[in-house]
Amino acid sequence: MEKLRLGYVEGQVAVRVMAVMEVRGWSAAEFTREAVKSFLSALEVQDEARRKADSVADKTVPF
């Protein structure tokens, strides 16, 4: 059952990816480039949030 559900989700993702590519007129390489840029941007945001949290944690007074 889990494999069936996973296959359905993968199929839905593939359909959405193809729709975005068609609407924007992107090739597979262009889509991949944009996806990688988005992923790297998300990692940068995550790293910045982690640094801020660590900074706050370093300034707190332990009990």
C-alpha positions, -999 to 999 in steps of 0.1 A, spaced: 0 0 0 28 24 9 45 18 -25 13 25 -42 8 58 -23 44 68 -30 40 61 -67 9 82 -67 27 111 -50 57 108 -74 33 108 -103 16 140 -90 49 157 -86 60 147 -121 28 161 -136 33 194 -117 69 197 -128 59 191 -164 31 217 -161 56 243 -148 81 236 -175 54 239 -202 39 272 -188 73 288 -184 88 273 -216 117 258 -197 138 229 -209 147 202 -184 181 218 -179 165 252 -171 140 236 -147 169 218 -129 189 250 -127 160 268 -111 153 240 -87 189 239 -76 189 277 -71 157 274 -50 172 246 -30 205 264 -23 185 295 -13 165 275 12 197 261 26 211 296 31 179 307 49 181 276 71 217 283 79 210 319 88 181 309 111 204 283 127 231 309 133 206 333 148 193 306 171 228 296 181 236 333 188 205 336 211 213 303 228 249 315 235 235 347 251 210 330 274 220 325 310 220 289 322 200 281 353 
